[in-house]
Amino acid sequence: QVQLVESGGGLVQAGGSLRLSCAGSGPTFSNYAMGWFRQAPGKEREFVAAISQSGVFTDYADSVKGRFTISRDNAKKMVYLKMISLKPEDTAVYYCAAREGTYYTYYTKNNEYDSWGQGTQVTVSS
């Protein structure tokens, strides 16, 4: 399994932007498909965005399409989530997740991932 550490969360006003980072460890980071999930108080953890190990293929939750962008830098063992036009309903703890994948595949379900970070809090004020 790969170790993951998220950073970049914080407090931002509605309409603002943030970039979350996820640092991975281990020599085989480039073999992993990656995802971002979030969990708001009292709610289930939900899918936000996913990216294949190649970085070519991505997917997004409908609620964030056009506002969030997932990307990765395999040489730096990093995954990013660029968030713009933030809304109060984006407030949540954001988690980075990893699992072995292929050039083409990404995953959108919680139970498809086997490595998780500790999470970073994003709070959007109205």
N, CA, C and O atoms as a GROMACS GRO file, in nm:
protein
  504
    1GLN      N    1   0.083  -0.119   0.000
    1GLN     CA    2   0.000   0.000   0.000
    1GLN      C    3   0.088   0.125   0.000
    1GLN      O    4   0.203   0.123   0.044
    2VAL      N    5   0.030   0.232  -0.050
    2VAL     CA    6   0.101   0.359  -0.054
    2VAL      C    7   0.054   0.446   0.062
    2VAL      O    8  -0.063   0.440   0.100
    3GLN      N    9   0.143   0.526   0.118
    3GLN     CA   10   0.109   0.620   0.223
    3GLN      C   11   0.071   0.753   0.159
    3GLN      O   12   0.136   0.798   0.065
    4LEU      N   13  -0.035   0.817   0.211
    4LEU     CA   14  -0.087   0.940   0.151
    4LEU      C   15  -0.101   1.048   0.257
    4LEU      O   16  -0.147   1.021   0.368
    5VAL      N   17  -0.062   1.171   0.223
    5VAL     CA   18  -0.076   1.285   0.313
    5VAL      C   19  -0.134   1.402   0.235
    5VAL      O   20  -0.074   1.450   0.139
    6GLU      N   21  -0.251   1.449   0.279
    6GLU     CA   22  -0.317   1.562   0.214
    6GLU      C   23  -0.275   1.693   0.280
    6GLU      O   24  -0.236   1.697   0.397
    7SER      N   25  -0.283   1.800   0.202
    7SER     CA   26  -0.258   1.935   0.254
    7SER      C   27  -0.330   2.034   0.164
    7SER      O   28  -0.378   2.000   0.056
    8GLY      N   29  -0.338   2.159   0.211
    8GLY     CA   30  -0.394   2.265   0.128
    8GLY      C   31  -0.534   2.308   0.165
    8GLY      O   32  -0.588   2.402   0.106
    9GLY      N   33  -0.595   2.241   0.262
    9GLY     CA   34  -0.728   2.281   0.304
    9GLY      C   35  -0.725   2.413   0.380
    9GLY      O   36  -0.619   2.466   0.412
   10GLY      N   37  -0.844   2.465   0.408
   10GLY     CA   38  -0.852   2.590   0.482
   10GLY      C   39  -0.989   2.651   0.474
   10GLY      O   40  -1.086   2.588   0.430
   11LEU      N   41  -0.997   2.777   0.518
   11LEU     CA   42  -1.122   2.853   0.518
   11LEU      C   43  -1.118   2.950   0.400
   11LEU      O   44  -1.021   3.022   0.382
   12VAL      N   45  -1.224   2.950   0.321
   12VAL     CA   46  -1.230   3.037   0.203
   12VAL      C   47  -1.373   3.087   0.188
   12VAL      O   48  -1.468   3.019   0.227
   13GLN      N   49  -1.388   3.205   0.132
   13GLN     CA   50  -1.521   3.258   0.107
   13GLN      C   51  -1.582   3.194  -0.017
   13GLN      O   52  -1.511   3.147  -0.106
   14ALA      N   53  -1.714   3.194  -0.022
   14ALA     CA   54  -1.783   3.143  -0.140
   14ALA      C   55  -1.734   3.217  -0.264
   14ALA      O   56  -1.716   3.339  -0.263
   15GLY      N   57  -1.712   3.141  -0.370
   15GLY     CA   58  -1.658   3.198  -0.492
   15GLY      C   59  -1.507   3.192  -0.501
   15GLY      O   60  -1.449   3.218  -0.606
   16GLY      N   61  -1.443   3.158  -0.391
   16GLY     CA   62  -1.299   3.151  -0.387
   16GLY      C   63  -1.246   3.019  -0.441
   16GLY      O   64  -1.321   2.936  -0.493
   17SER      N   65  -1.115   3.001  -0.428
   17SER     CA   66  -1.052   2.881  -0.480
   17SER      C   67  -0.948   2.827  -0.382
   17SER      O   68  -0.896   2.899  -0.297
   18LEU      N   69  -0.919   2.700  -0.396
   18LEU     CA   70  -0.816   2.631  -0.318
   18LEU      C   71  -0.756   2.523  -0.406
   18LEU      O   72  -0.819   2.475  -0.500
   19ARG      N   73  -0.631   2.486  -0.374
   19ARG     CA   74  -0.573   2.369  -0.438
   19ARG      C   75  -0.528   2.272  -0.329
   19ARG      O   76  -0.443   2.304  -0.246
   20LEU      N   77  -0.585   2.154  -0.331
   20LEU     CA   78  -0.545   2.049  -0.239
   20LEU      C   79  -0.433   1.967  -0.302
   20LEU      O   80  -0.428   1.946  -0.423
   21SER      N   81  -0.344   1.922  -0.216
   21SER     CA   82  -0.233   1.837  -0.261
   21SER      C   83  -0.236   1.706  -0.184
   21SER      O   84  -0.279   1.702  -0.068
   22CYS      N   85  -0.191   1.602  -0.247
   22CYS     CA   86  -0.180   1.471  -0.185
   22CYS      C   87  -0.043   1.415  -0.220
   22CYS      O   88  -0.013   1.390  -0.336
   23ALA      N   89   0.040   1.396  -0.117
   23ALA     CA   90   0.174   1.344  -0.137
   23ALA      C   91   0.174   1.194  -0.113
   23ALA      O   92   0.128   1.146  -0.009
   24GLY      N   93   0.225   1.119  -0.209
   24GLY     CA   94   0.232   0.975  -0.196
   24GLY      C   95   0.374   0.929  -0.168
   24GLY      O   96   0.469   1.003  -0.191
   25SER      N   97   0.387   0.808  -0.118
   25SER     CA   98   0.518   0.752  -0.090
   25SER      C   99   0.530   0.616  -0.155
   25SER      O  100   0.430   0.555  -0.195
   26GLY      N  101   0.654   0.568  -0.165
   26GLY     CA  102   0.675   0.436  -0.223
   26GLY      C  103   0.720   0.446  -0.367
   26GLY      O  104   0.689   0.543  -0.436
   27PRO      N  105   0.793   0.345  -0.414
   27PRO     CA  106   0.853   0.349  -0.547
   27PRO      C  107   0.756   0.326  -0.661
   27PRO      O  108   0.790   0.349  -0.776
   28THR      N  109   0.633   0.280  -0.630
   28THR     CA  110   0.541   0.243  -0.736
   28THR      C  111   0.421   0.335  -0.744
   28THR      O  112   0.314   0.294  -0.789
   29PHE      N  113   0.438   0.460  -0.701
   29PHE     CA  114   0.324   0.554  -0.701
   29PHE      C  115   0.259   0.563  -0.837
   29PHE      O  116   0.137   0.575  -0.847
   30SER      N  117   0.338   0.558  -0.943
   30SER     CA  118   0.284   0.574  -1.078
   30SER      C  119   0.195   0.456  -1.120
   30SER      O  120   0.128   0.464  -1.223
   31ASN      N  121   0.194   0.348  -1.042
   31ASN     CA  122   0.107   0.234  -1.071
   31ASN      C  123  -0.034   0.252  -1.014
   31ASN      O  124  -0.122   0.170  -1.039
   32TYR      N  125  -0.054   0.358  -0.939
   32TYR     CA  126  -0.178   0.374  -0.865
   32TYR      C  127  -0.276   0.467  -0.933
   32TYR      O  128  -0.239   0.576  -0.978
   33ALA      N  129  -0.400   0.424  -0.942
   33ALA     CA  130  -0.510   0.515  -0.973
   33ALA      C  131  -0.542   0.592  -0.845
   33ALA      O  132  -0.533   0.537  -0.735
   34MET      N  133  -0.579   0.718  -0.860
   34MET     CA  134  -0.600   0.804  -0.744
   34MET      C  135  -0.739   0.866  -0.746
   34MET      O  136  -0.801   0.884  -0.851
   35GLY      N  137  -0.787   0.898  -0.627
   35GLY     CA  138  -0.917   0.962  -0.618
   35GLY      C  139  -0.923   1.061  -0.504
   35GLY      O  140  -0.844   1.055  -0.410
   36TRP      N  141  -1.016   1.153  -0.515
   36TRP     CA  142  -1.050   1.245  -0.407
   36TRP      C  143  -1.195   1.218  -0.366
   36TRP      O  144  -1.283   1.203  -0.451
   37PHE      N  145  -1.216   1.212  -0.236
   37PHE     CA  146  -1.349   1.195  -0.178
   37PHE      C  147  -1.367   1.304  -0.074
   37PHE      O  148  -1.271   1.369  -0.034
   38ARG      N  149  -1.491   1.324  -0.031
   38ARG     CA  150  -1.515   1.420   0.077
   38ARG      C  151  -1.627   1.371   0.166
   38ARG      O  152  -1.714   1.294   0.125
   39GLN      N  153  -1.623   1.419   0.290
   39GLN     CA  154  -1.726   1.383   0.387
   39GLN      C  155  -1.765   1.505   0.467
   39GLN      O  156  -1.683   1.563   0.539
   40ALA      N  157  -1.890   1.543   0.454
   40ALA     CA  158  -1.945   1.653   0.531
   40ALA      C  159  -2.005   1.598   0.661
   40ALA      O  160  -2.038   1.480   0.669
   41PRO      N  161  -2.018   1.683   0.764
   41PRO     CA  162  -2.074   1.636   0.892
   41PRO      C  163  -2.211   1.572   0.873
   41PRO      O  164  -2.299   1.629   0.809
   42GLY      N  165  -2.226   1.453   0.929
   42GLY     CA  166  -2.353   1.384   0.923
   42GLY      C  167  -2.385   1.318   0.791
   42GLY      O  168  -2.495   1.265   0.773
   43LYS      N  169  -2.290   1.320   0.698
   43LYS     CA  170  -2.314   1.261   0.566
   43LYS      C  171  -2.214   1.151   0.537
   43LYS      O  172  -2.109   1.140   0.601
   44GLU      N  173  -2.248   1.068   0.438
   44GLU     CA  174  -2.158   0.964   0.393
   44GLU      C  175  -2.042   1.025   0.314
   44GLU      O  176  -2.055   1.133   0.257
   45ARG      N  177  -1.929   0.956   0.313
   45ARG     CA  178  -1.818   0.999   0.229
   45ARG      C  179  -1.857   0.980   0.083
   45ARG      O  180  -1.907   0.874   0.044
   46GLU      N  181  -1.833   1.082   0.003
   46GLU     CA  182  -1.876   1.077  -0.136
   46GLU      C  183  -1.761   1.102  -0.233
   46GLU      O  184  -1.663   1.169  -0.201
   47PHE      N  185  -1.777   1.048  -0.350
   47PHE     CA  186  -1.679   1.063  -0.457
   47PHE      C  187  -1.675   1.207  -0.507
   47PHE      O  188  -1.779   1.272  -0.519
   48VAL      N  189  -1.555   1.256  -0.535
   48VAL     CA  190  -1.536   1.390  -0.591
   48VAL      C  191  -1.471   1.382  -0.730
   48VAL      O  192  -1.525   1.434  -0.828
   49ALA      N  193  -1.355   1.317  -0.736
   49ALA     CA  194  -1.281   1.312  -0.863
   49ALA      C  195  -1.188   1.193  -0.863
   49ALA      O  196  -1.146   1.146  -0.758
   50ALA      N  197  -1.154   1.145  -0.983
   50ALA     CA  198  -1.064   1.031  -0.996
   50ALA      C  199  -0.975   1.049  -1.118
   50ALA      O  200  -1.011   1.119  -1.213
   51ILE      N  201  -0.858   0.985  -1.113
   51ILE     CA  202  -0.764   0.996  -1.224
   51ILE      C  203  -0.691   0.863  -1.240
   51ILE      O  204  -0.658   0.797  -1.142
   52SER      N  205  -0.668   0.825  -1.365
   52SER     CA  206  -0.597   0.700  -1.392
   52SER      C  207  -0.448   0.714  -1.360
   52SER      O  208  -0.400   0.825  -1.336
   53GLN      N  209  -0.377   0.603  -1.358
   53GLN     CA  210  -0.234   0.609  -1.324
   53GLN      C  211  -0.157   0.692  -1.428
   53GLN      O  212  -0.055   0.752  -1.395
   54SER      N  213  -0.206   0.694  -1.551
   54SER     CA  214  -0.139   0.770  -1.656
   54SER      C  215  -0.167   0.919  -1.648
   54SER      O  216  -0.092   1.001  -1.702
   55GLY      N  217  -0.276   0.954  -1.579
   55GLY     CA  218  -0.318   1.094  -1.574
   55GLY      C  219  -0.404   1.135  -1.692
   55GLY      O  220  -0.452   1.248  -1.698
   56VAL      N  221  -0.423   1.045  -1.786
   56VAL     CA  222  -0.496   1.079  -1.909
   56VAL      C  223  -0.646   1.076  -1.888
   56VAL      O  224  -0.720   1.156  -1.946
   57PHE      N  225  -0.692   0.984  -1.805
   57PHE     CA  226  -0.836   0.962  -1.788
   57PHE      C  227  -0.881   1.012  -1.652
   57PHE      O  228  -0.818   0.982  -1.551
   58THR      N  229  -0.989   1.089  -1.651
   58THR     CA  230  -1.041   1.147  -1.528
   58THR      C  231  -1.194   1.137  -1.525
   58THR      O  232  -1.259   1.116  -1.628
   59ASP      N  233  -1.248   1.152  -1.405
   59ASP     CA  234  -1.392   1.154  -1.387
   59ASP      C  235  -1.425   1.242  -1.268
   59ASP      O  236  -1.343   1.258  -1.177
   60TYR      N  237  -1.545   1.301  -1.270
   60TYR     CA  238  -1.586   1.392  -1.166
   60TYR      C  239  -1.729   1.366  -1.124
   60TYR      O  240  -1.812   1.320  -1.204
   61ALA      N  241  -1.759   1.396  -0.998
   61ALA     CA  242  -1.897   1.399  -0.954
   61ALA      C  243  -1.968   1.514  -1.026
   61ALA      O  244  -1.908   1.617  -1.054
   62ASP      N  245  -2.096   1.493  -1.054
   62ASP     CA  246  -2.172   1.597  -1.124
   62ASP      C  247  -2.168   1.730  -1.049
   62ASP      O  248  -2.166   1.836  -1.111
   63SER      N  249  -2.165   1.724  -0.917
   63SER     CA  250  -2.171   1.845  -0.836
   63SER      C  251  -2.047   1.932  -0.847
   63SER      O  252  -2.050   2.049  -0.810
   64VAL      N  253  -1.938   1.877  -0.899
   64VAL     CA  254  -1.813   1.955  -0.908
   64VAL      C  255  -1.763   1.973  -1.051
   64VAL      O  256  -1.664   2.042  -1.073
   65LYS      N  257  -1.830   1.912  -1.146
   65LYS     CA  258  -1.786   1.925  -1.286
   65LYS      C  259  -1.782   2.070  -1.328
   65LYS      O  260  -1.875   2.147  -1.302
   66GLY      N  261  -1.674   2.107  -1.394
   66GLY     CA  262  -1.657   2.244  -1.440
   66GLY      C  263  -1.596   2.335  -1.336
   66GLY      O  264  -1.557   2.447  -1.367
   67ARG      N  265  -1.588   2.289  -1.210
   67ARG     CA  266  -1.530   2.371  -1.102
   67ARG      C  267  -1.404   2.310  -1.045
   67ARG      O  268  -1.314   2.384  -1.002
   68PHE      N  269  -1.394   2.179  -1.043
   68PHE     CA  270  -1.280   2.109  -0.985
   68PHE      C  271  -1.200   2.042  -1.096
   68PHE      O  272  -1.256   1.996  -1.196
   69THR      N  273  -1.069   2.036  -1.077
   69THR     CA  274  -0.980   1.968  -1.172
   69THR      C  275  -0.881   1.882  -1.096
   69THR      O  276  -0.809   1.930  -1.008
   70ILE      N  277  -0.878   1.754  -1.130
   70ILE     CA  278  -0.781   1.664  -1.070
   70ILE      C  279  -0.662   1.649  -1.165
   70ILE      O  280  -0.679   1.644  -1.287
   71SER      N  281  -0.543   1.642  -1.108
   71SER     CA  282  -0.423   1.623  -1.189
   71SER      C  283  -0.320   1.549  -1.105
   71SER      O  284  -0.335   1.536  -0.984
   72ARG      N  285  -0.214   1.503  -1.170
   72ARG     CA  286  -0.110   1.431  -1.098
   72ARG      C  287   0.026   1.457  -1.162
   72ARG      O  288   0.036   1.488  -1.280
   73ASP      N  289   0.128   1.442  -1.080
   73ASP     CA  290   0.266   1.451  -1.124
   73ASP      C  291   0.336   1.327  -1.070
   73ASP      O  292   0.376   1.325  -0.953
   74ASN      N  293   0.350   1.225  -1.151
   74ASN     CA  294   0.406   1.098  -1.103
   74ASN      C  295   0.553   1.111  -1.063
   74ASN      O  296   0.600   1.041  -0.973
   75ALA      N  297   0.625   1.199  -1.128
   75ALA     CA  298   0.766   1.218  -1.092
   75ALA      C  299   0.779   1.272  -0.950
   75ALA      O  300   0.873   1.238  -0.878
   76LYS      N  301   0.684   1.356  -0.909
   76LYS     CA  302   0.686   1.412  -0.774
   76LYS      C  303   0.600   1.331  -0.677
   76LYS      O  304   0.597   1.361  -0.558
   77LYS      N  305   0.531   1.230  -0.727
   77LYS     CA  306   0.443   1.147  -0.645
   77LYS      C  307   0.335   1.234  -0.579
   77LYS      O  308   0.310   1.224  -0.459
   78MET      N  309   0.272   1.319  -0.661
   78MET     CA  310   0.173   1.412  -0.610
   78MET      C  311   0.045   1.402  -0.692
   78MET      O  312   0.047   1.376  -0.812
   79VAL      N  313  -0.066   1.424  -0.624
   79VAL     CA  314  -0.196   1.440  -0.688
   79VAL      C  315  -0.256   1.570  -0.636
   79VAL      O  316  -0.239   1.606  -0.519
   80TYR      N  317  -0.325   1.641  -0.725
   80TYR     CA  318  -0.379   1.771  -0.689
   80TYR      C  319  -0.530   1.776  -0.717
   80TYR      O  320  -0.581   1.704  -0.803
   81LEU      N  321  -0.597   1.862  -0.644
   81LEU     CA  322  -0.737   1.893  -0.672
   81LEU      C  323  -0.751   2.044  -0.670
   81LEU      O  324  -0.749   2.107  -0.564
   82LYS      N  325  -0.764   2.102  -0.788
   82LYS     CA  326  -0.785   2.245  -0.800
   82LYS      C  327  -0.934   2.272  -0.793
   82LYS      O  328  -1.013   2.215  -0.869
   83MET      N  329  -0.973   2.359  -0.700
   83MET     CA  330  -1.114   2.388  -0.677
   83MET      C  331  -1.137   2.537  -0.697
   83MET      O  332  -1.071   2.620  -0.633
   84ILE      N  333  -1.230   2.572  -0.784
   84ILE     CA  334  -1.266   2.711  -0.805
   84ILE      C  335  -1.416   2.728  -0.784
   84ILE      O  336  -1.490   2.630  -0.773
   85SER      N  337  -1.460   2.853  -0.778
   85SER     CA  338  -1.603   2.883  -0.759
   85SER      C  339  -1.662   2.801  -0.645
   85SER      O  340  -1.769   2.742  -0.658
   86LEU      N  341  -1.591   2.800  -0.534
   86LEU     CA  342  -1.633   2.717  -0.421
   86LEU      C  343  -1.766   2.764  -0.363
   86LEU      O  344  -1.796   2.883  -0.361
   87LYS      N  345  -1.844   2.668  -0.316
   87LYS     CA  346  -1.974   2.692  -0.258
   87LYS      C  347  -1.976   2.644  -0.114
   87LYS      O  348  -1.897   2.557  -0.078
   88PRO      N  349  -2.065   2.698  -0.031
   88PRO     CA  350  -2.074   2.648   0.107
   88PRO      C  351  -2.098   2.497   0.114
   88PRO      O  352  -2.051   2.431   0.207
   89GLU      N  353  -2.169   2.442   0.018
   89GLU     CA  354  -2.194   2.298   0.018
   89GLU      C  355  -2.071   2.214  -0.016
   89GLU      O  356  -2.077   2.092  -0.010
   90ASP      N  357  -1.962   2.278  -0.053
   90ASP     CA  358  -1.836   2.207  -0.072
   90ASP      C  359  -1.761   2.185   0.060
   90ASP      O  360  -1.659   2.116   0.063
   91THR      N  361  -1.812   2.243   0.167
   91THR     CA  362  -1.750   2.227   0.298
   91THR      C  363  -1.750   2.080   0.340
   91THR      O  364  -1.854   2.015   0.343
   92ALA      N  365  -1.631   2.029   0.371
   92ALA     CA  366  -1.617   1.888   0.406
   92ALA      C  367  -1.471   1.859   0.439
   92ALA      O  368  -1.383   1.943   0.417
   93VAL      N  369  -1.447   1.740   0.492
   93VAL     CA  370  -1.311   1.689   0.500
   93VAL      C  371  -1.284   1.616   0.368
   93VAL      O  372  -1.362   1.531   0.326
   94TYR      N  373  -1.173   1.652   0.304
   94TYR     CA  374  -1.138   1.594   0.175
   94TYR      C  375  -1.028   1.490   0.195
   94TYR      O  376  -0.927   1.514   0.262
   95TYR      N  377  -1.050   1.373   0.134
   95TYR     CA  378  -0.958   1.261   0.146
   95TYR      C  379  -0.901   1.223   0.010
   95TYR      O  380  -0.970   1.225  -0.092
   96CYS      N  381  -0.775   1.188   0.011
   96CYS     CA  382  -0.707   1.132  -0.104
   96CYS      C  383  -0.706   0.980  -0.088
   96CYS      O  384  -0.690   0.928   0.022
   97ALA      N  385  -0.722   0.909  -0.200
   97ALA     CA  386  -0.725   0.764  -0.196
   97ALA      C  387  -0.647   0.706  -0.313
   97ALA      O  388  -0.631   0.770  -0.416
   98ALA      N  389  -0.599   0.582  -0.295
   98ALA     CA  390  -0.517   0.518  -0.398
   98ALA      C  391  -0.548   0.369  -0.407
   98ALA      O  392  -0.586   0.305  -0.309
   99ARG      N  393  -0.530   0.316  -0.524
   99ARG     CA  394  -0.533   0.172  -0.546
   99ARG      C  395  -0.458   0.143  -0.676
   99ARG      O  396  -0.447   0.230  -0.762
  100GLU      N  397  -0.407   0.024  -0.689
  100GLU     CA  398  -0.338  -0.011  -0.812
  100GLU      C  399  -0.436  -0.008  -0.928
  100GLU      O  400  -0.551  -0.051  -0.915
  101GLY      N  401  -0.389   0.042  -1.041
  101GLY     CA  402  -0.478   0.054  -1.155
  101GLY      C  403  -0.405   0.023  -1.284
  101GLY      O  404  -0.302  -0.044  -1.285
  102THR      N  405  -0.459   0.075  -1.392
  102THR     CA  406  -0.398   0.056  -1.524
  102THR      C  407  -0.387   0.192  -1.592
  102THR      O  408  -0.431   0.293  -1.538
  103TYR      N  409  -0.331   0.193  -1.710
  103TYR     CA  410  -0.317   0.317  -1.786
  103TYR      C  411  -0.451   0.386  -1.804
  103TYR      O  412  -0.459   0.509  -1.805
  104TYR      N  413  -0.557   0.307  -1.819
  104TYR     CA  414  -0.687   0.360  -1.859
  104TYR      C  415  -0.786   0.378  -1.744
  104TYR      O  416  -0.878   0.460  -1.756
  105THR      N  417  -0.770   0.305  -1.634
  105THR     CA  418  -0.879   0.294  -1.539
  105THR      C  419  -0.875   0.396  -1.427
  105THR      O  420  -0.768   0.435  -1.379
  106TYR      N  421  -0.993   0.439  -1.386
  106TYR     CA  422  -1.011   0.518  -1.266
  106TYR      C  423  -1.128   0.457  -1.190
  106TYR      O  424  -1.203   0.376  -1.245
  107TYR      N  425  -1.143   0.496  -1.066
  107TYR     CA  426  -1.240   0.432  -0.978
  107TYR      C  427  -1.317   0.539  -0.902
  107TYR      O  428  -1.261   0.641  -0.863
  108THR      N  429  -1.447   0.515  -0.882
  108THR     CA  430  -1.532   0.618  -0.824
  108THR      C  431  -1.602   0.576  -0.695
  108THR      O  432  -1.678   0.654  -0.639
  109LYS      N  433  -1.577   0.456  -0.648
  109LYS     CA  434  -1.643   0.406  -0.528
  109LYS      C  435  -1.546   0.394  -0.413
  109LYS      O  436  -1.430   0.357  -0.431
  110ASN      N  437  -1.596   0.425  -0.292
  110ASN     CA  438  -1.514   0.414  -0.171
  110ASN      C  439  -1.444   0.278  -0.160
  110ASN      O  440  -1.324   0.271  -0.135
  111ASN      N  441  -1.521   0.173  -0.180
  111ASN     CA  442  -1.469   0.039  -0.152
  111ASN      C  443  -1.377  -0.013  -0.262
  111ASN      O  444  -1.331  -0.127  -0.255
  112GLU      N  445  -1.351   0.067  -0.362
  112GLU     CA  446  -1.255   0.028  -0.466
  112GLU      C  447  -1.113   0.072  -0.430
  112GLU      O  448  -1.018   0.034  -0.498
  113TYR      N  449  -1.098   0.151  -0.325
  113TYR     CA  450  -0.967   0.202  -0.285
  113TYR      C  451  -0.921   0.132  -0.158
  113TYR      O  452  -1.002   0.096  -0.072
  114ASP      N  453  -0.789   0.112  -0.146
  114ASP     CA  454  -0.738   0.044  -0.027
  114ASP      C  455  -0.636   0.126   0.051
  114ASP      O  456  -0.586   0.080   0.154
  115SER      N  457  -0.605   0.247   0.004
  115SER     CA  458  -0.516   0.335   0.081
  115SER      C  459  -0.582   0.472   0.090
  115SER      O  460  -0.635   0.524  -0.008
  116TRP      N  461  -0.579   0.531   0.211
  116TRP     CA  462  -0.644   0.658   0.235
  116TRP      C  463  -0.552   0.749   0.315
  116TRP      O  464  -0.473   0.704   0.397
  117GLY      N  465  -0.563   0.879   0.289
  117GLY     CA  466  -0.496   0.977   0.372
  117GLY      C  467  -0.580   1.011   0.493
  117GLY      O  468  -0.688   0.956   0.514
  118GLN      N  469  -0.528   1.104   0.573
  118GLN     CA  470  -0.595   1.140   0.698
  118GLN      C  471  -0.700   1.248   0.678
  118GLN      O  472  -0.782   1.272   0.767
  119GLY      N  473  -0.698   1.313   0.563
  119GLY     CA  474  -0.798   1.414   0.532
  119GLY      C  475  -0.751   1.556   0.560
  119GLY      O  476  -0.663   1.578   0.643
  120THR      N  477  -0.810   1.651   0.489
  120THR     CA  478  -0.783   1.793   0.511
  120THR      C  479  -0.916   1.867   0.505
  120THR      O  480  -0.998   1.842   0.416
  121GLN      N  481  -0.936   1.958   0.599
  121GLN     CA  482  -1.064   2.027   0.613
  121GLN      C  483  -1.072   2.143   0.514
  121GLN      O  484  -0.980   2.224   0.504
  122VAL      N  485  -1.184   2.150   0.443
  122VAL     CA  486  -1.216   2.263   0.357
  122VAL      C  487  -1.346   2.324   0.409
  122VAL      O  488  -1.447   2.255   0.420
  123THR      N  489  -1.342   2.452   0.441
  123THR     CA  490  -1.460   2.522   0.489
  123THR      C  491  -1.485   2.642   0.399
  123THR      O  492  -1.398   2.727   0.380
  124VAL      N  493  -1.606   2.649   0.343
  124VAL     CA  494  -1.644   2.758   0.254
  124VAL      C  495  -1.752   2.839   0.323
  124VAL      O  496  -1.860   2.788   0.351
  125SER      N  497  -1.723   2.965   0.349
  125SER     CA  498  -1.819   3.051   0.418
  125SER      C  499  -1.904   3.127   0.316
  125SER      O  500  -1.860   3.160   0.206
  126SER      N  501  -2.027   3.153   0.357
  126SER     CA  502  -2.120   3.223   0.264
  126SER      C  503  -2.113   3.373   0.282
  126SER      O  504  -2.184   3.447   0.213
   0.00000   0.00000   0.00000
